[in-house]
Amino acid sequence: MTETHIVRQTPPRISSDTVHAALRAALGRKVTSGDPEKMSAYLADQCLLTTAGVPAHLVRATAQEDVVETLKVAHRFQIPVVTRGAGTGLTGAANAIDGCIMLSLADMNRIVEIDPVGRLARVEPGVINGDLDRAASGHGLGYLPDPGSRDISTIGGNIATNAGGMCCVKYGVTREHVAALTVVLSDGQVLRTGSRTRKNVTGLDLTSLVVGSEGTLAVITEATVWLHPRPVGTSTVVALFGSLRQAVIAVDILTRTLAPSAVEIMDSQTIAAVNEFTRMGINTTAAAVLLLRFDGSETANSTDAELAGDLLGNHGASEVFRTNDPAEGNELMAARAVALTALESKGAILLHDVAVPVHQLPALVAGVGQIAERHELTIATFGHAADGNMHPTIVFDAADSHARHRAKTAFEEVMDLGLSLGGVLSGEHGIGVLKQQHLPKQLDPGTRNLTKRVKHAFDPMNLLNPGRAL
């Protein structure tokens, strides 16, 4: 197979004023050009170890037609376009490129329809994840994908990165909840993929191709997503362990027979940071804490939680606490939800993810510990234990160039460790810029070449987020 190279053609020398005039004629006051102060908030996402360029133009779209007109102008003048939602990404996928058009979809934030009979919602890409879930709750339904950023991240961004979250082990990642999409191609053409039916095998699954493509194939302007009945009650189990290894072994054993909706783990460094930040009084002598949630019927929840407590106690847990009180359970799960914020109070952080087969978690956490010791860094490990998706979070002094270098080196070694254990570079955060150089280690040349050919079919001039993710 001949290798395909994606190269953006060098555009003719067009002045920024000419492009601005074309954008302004099509979009009016939704366009900003050459104003560093207004553009400063749109330069980069939340990843500290990636670089960002300076956009030439900012478009704040409020309707699909704005996206169409923006891409028509970009296509005419061969200017790259970077699409951005709330900017909560963690891999640099939405970082500006020098001279690009930064296309913000944050103001496209309407919930167009909630269909309680079909259990579907139609939303614009700027709708906040948690807002959709709360709107659906009025119909006894819920939008179940729950990334840690759900109260600030957008549905469009979640779809672009195929975001995960705590409940993925039971309910799956974002891709499993997307029924249909409306997207705009790089030349301004509008396409509709998928359907409102539960089953659909007509044609190729273009919806799944766009999900997780990080803005490289098309711009999402509307999504139809599945809603589900809200669980009736929850039961929560907390277990303390004397070693992180014991905890992850217990997870592997437990999930062979039980199906919790969430299994979260925190190591001792995460526990200490959360304790200091929240004053929750978690036992600081524990090397690891497991937080499990069961949902469904109240009877099944209680029974499964009791079985889980007994199993964990028989497999290394020094203490086990169980509650069927939803409010109390929410307080306990909140400890995991604030882990990132608690660690941020300790210094600059590099939060990333790596996913391995669950039975390889003991080797992963042991290896991360060795990497932290070797580079004299704090690496706090927490994450979604039941599906093997962990967040080894590096805490460092961003003002110290040596510390930044050690952090970057440690990150590279964690990536290599995950791959050596049969894992993948990302389970939910995406590739962006941060992990791009590692792609040849996971994907063989034929697969990468075919991926680039798919990109070329969608975006032949390589205008959409060029040089990212693929």
ZIRAPE-V867810 format. One record per residue. RES is the residue in three letters. BURIAL is b if it has 24 or more other ideal C-beta (glycine too) atoms within 12 Angstrom, else e. Layout:
<<RES & BURIAL> <RES & BURIAL>>
This chain:
<<MET & e> <THR & e> <GLU & e> <THR & e> <HIS & e> <ILE & b> <VAL & e> <ARG & b> <GLN & e> <THR & e> <PRO & e> <PRO & e> <ARG & e> <ILE & e> <SER & e> <SER & b> <ASP & e> <THR & e> <VAL & b> <HIS & b> <ALA & e> <ALA & b> <LEU & b> <ARG & e> <ALA & e> <ALA & b> <LEU & b> <GLY & e> <ARG & e> <LYS & b> <VAL & b> <THR & b> <SER & b> <GLY & e> <ASP & e> <PRO & e> <GLU & e> <LYS & e> <MET & b> <SER & e> <ALA & e> <TYR & b> <LEU & b> <ALA & b> <ASP & b> <GLN & b> <CYS & b> <LEU & b> <LEU & b> <THR & b> <THR & e> <ALA & b> <GLY & b> <VAL & b> <PRO & b> <ALA & b> <HIS & b> <LEU & b> <VAL & b> <ARG & b> <ALA & b> <THR & b> <ALA & b> <GLN & b> <GLU & e> <ASP & b> <VAL & b> <VAL & b> <GLU & b> <THR & b> <LEU & b> <LYS & b> <VAL & b> <ALA & b> <HIS & b> <ARG & b> <PHE & b> <GLN & b> <ILE & b> <PRO & b> <VAL & b> <VAL & b> <THR & b> <ARG & b> <GLY & b> <ALA & b> <GLY & b> <THR & b> <GLY & b> <LEU & b> <THR & b> <GLY & b> <ALA & b> <ALA & b> <ASN & b> <ALA & b> <ILE & b> <ASP & e> <GLY & b> <CYS & b> <ILE & b> <MET & b> <LEU & b> <SER & b> <LEU & b> <ALA & b> <ASP & b> <MET & b> <ASN & b> <ARG & b> <ILE & b> <VAL & b> <GLU & b> <ILE & b> <ASP & e> <PRO & e> <VAL & e> <GLY & e> <ARG & b> <LEU & b> <ALA & b> <ARG & b> <VAL & b> <GLU & b> <PRO & b> <GLY & b> <VAL & b> <ILE & b> <ASN & b> <GLY & b> <ASP & b> <LEU & b> <ASP & b> <ARG & e> <ALA & b> <ALA & b> <SER & e> <GLY & e> <HIS & b> <GLY & e> <LEU & b> <GLY & b> <TYR & b> <LEU & b> <PRO & b> <ASP & b> <PRO & b> <GLY & b> <SER & b> <ARG & b> <ASP & e> <ILE & e> <SER & b> <THR & b> <ILE & b> <GLY & b> <GLY & b> <ASN & b> <ILE & b> <ALA & b> <THR & b> <ASN & b> <ALA & b> <GLY & b> <GLY & b> <MET & b> <CYS & b> <CYS & b> <VAL & b> <LYS & b> <TYR & b> <GLY & b> <VAL & b> <THR & b> <ARG & b> <GLU & b> <HIS & b> <VAL & b> <ALA & b> <ALA & b> <LEU & b> <THR & b> <VAL & b> <VAL & b> <LEU & b> <SER & b> <ASP & b> <GLY & b> <GLN & e> <VAL & e> <LEU & b> <ARG & b> <THR & b> <GLY & b> <SER & e> <ARG & e> <THR & e> <ARG & e> <LYS & e> <ASN & e> <VAL & e> <THR & e> <GLY & e> <LEU & e> <ASP & e> <LEU & b> <THR & b> <SER & b> <LEU & b> <VAL & b> <VAL & b> <GLY & b> <SER & b> <GLU & b> <GLY & b> <THR & b> <LEU & b> <ALA & b> <VAL & b> <ILE & b> <THR & b> <GLU & b> <ALA & b> <THR & b> <VAL & b> <TRP & b> <LEU & b> <HIS & b> <PRO & e> <ARG & e> <PRO & b> <VAL & e> <GLY & b> <THR & b> <SER & b> <THR & b> <VAL & b> <VAL & b> <ALA & b> <LEU & b> <PHE & b> <GLY & e> <SER & b> <LEU & b> <ARG & b> <GLN & b> <ALA & b> <VAL & b> <ILE & b> <ALA & b> <VAL & b> <ASP & b> <ILE & b> <LEU & b> <THR & b> <ARG & e> <THR & e> <LEU & b> <ALA & b> <PRO & b> <SER & b> <ALA & b> <VAL & b> <GLU & b> <ILE & b> <MET & b> <ASP & b> <SER & b> <GLN & b> <THR & b> <ILE & b> <ALA & b> <ALA & b> <VAL & b> <ASN & b> <GLU & e> <PHE & e> <THR & e> <ARG & e> <MET & b> <GLY & e> <ILE & b> <ASN & b> <THR & e> <THR & e> <ALA & b> <ALA & b> <ALA & b> <VAL & b> <LEU & b> <LEU & b> <LEU & b> <ARG & b> <PHE & b> <ASP & b> <GLY & b> <SER & e> <GLU & e> <THR & e> <ALA & e> <ASN & b> <SER & b> <THR & e> <ASP & b> <ALA & b> <GLU & e> <LEU & b> <ALA & b> <GLY & b> <ASP & e> <LEU & b> <LEU & b> <GLY & e> <ASN & e> <HIS & b> <GLY & b> <ALA & b> <SER & b> <GLU & e> <VAL & b> <PHE & b> <ARG & b> <THR & b> <ASN & b> <ASP & e> <PRO & e> <ALA & e> <GLU & e> <GLY & b> <ASN & e> <GLU & e> <LEU & b> <MET & b> <ALA & b> <ALA & b> <ARG & b> <ALA & b> <VAL & b> <ALA & b> <LEU & b> <THR & b> <ALA & b> <LEU & b> <GLU & e> <SER & e> <LYS & b> <GLY & b> <ALA & b> <ILE & b> <LEU & b> <LEU & b> <HIS & b> <ASP & b> <VAL & b> <ALA & b> <VAL & b> <PRO & b> <VAL & b> <HIS & e> <GLN & b> <LEU & b> <PRO & b> <ALA & b> <LEU & b> <VAL & b> <ALA & b> <GLY & b> <VAL & b> <GLY & b> <GLN & e> <ILE & b> <ALA & b> <GLU & e> <ARG & e> <HIS & b> <GLU & e> <LEU & b> <THR & b> <ILE & b> <ALA & b> <THR & b> <PHE & b> <GLY & b> <HIS & b> <ALA & b> <ALA & b> <ASP & b> <GLY & b> <ASN & b> <MET & b> <HIS & b> <PRO & b> <THR & b> <ILE & b> <VAL & b> <PHE & b> <ASP & e> <ALA & e> <ALA & e> <ASP & e> <SER & e> <HIS & e> <ALA & b> <ARG & e> <HIS & e> <ARG & b> <ALA & b> <LYS & b> <THR & b> <ALA & b> <PHE & b> <GLU & b> <GLU & b> <VAL & b> <MET & b> <ASP & b> <LEU & b> <GLY & b> <LEU & b> <SER & e> <LEU & b> <GLY & e> <GLY & b> <VAL & b> <LEU & b> <SER & b> <GLY & b> <GLU & b> <HIS & b> <GLY & b> <ILE & b> <GLY & b> <VAL & b> <LEU & b> <LYS & b> <GLN & b> <GLN & e> <HIS & b> <LEU & b> <PRO & e> <LYS & e> <GLN & b> <LEU & e> <ASP & e> <PRO & e> <GLY & e> <THR & e> <ARG & b> <ASN & e> <LEU & e> <THR & b> <LYS & b> <ARG & e> <VAL & b> <LYS & b> <HIS & b> <ALA & e> <PHE & b> <ASP & b> <PRO & b> <MET & b> <ASN & b> <LEU & b> <LEU & b> <ASN & b> <PRO & b> <GLY & b> <ARG & b> <ALA & b> <LEU & b>>
